Amino acid sequence: MTLQDELLTSIVAGLQNGKAHDIQVIDMRKFDEAAFQYFVVCEGSSSTQVYGIANTLMKSVRDEIGQQSLGVVGMENRMWIAIDYGHILVHVFLPETRQFYSLESLWEDAKITSIEDVD
């Protein structure tokens, strides 16, 4: 398993630990113009949950594999939090914000893997 695969697995597990819903992994590697190799998109049902998912993710990845994020934006407004892990960018949305921006449809030619919710 490569370091990137380990990071992606840890990110998905961290999102599941934070009770994220509708997790989608978008493989961007075939697009030369893409700044990231993967987008990981998910949502929380409230701004409090969005914030909690982001915090749980960052702590989980740091504790599990020792990886810190390179940057985080959106923690103040809690509608859309983006967490940069180098080649992987994680998006944690409120449902209505996710629907408005519709990242999955922007990259519909990419391979998109749906991850089952953990209850």
Secondary structure, 3 states (H helix, E strand, C coil): CCHHHHHHHHHHHHHHHCCCEEEEEEECCCCCCCCCCEEEEEECCCHHHHHHHHHHHHHHHHHHHCCCCCEEECCCCCCEEEEECCCEEEEEECHHHHHHHCHHHHCCCCEEEEECCCC
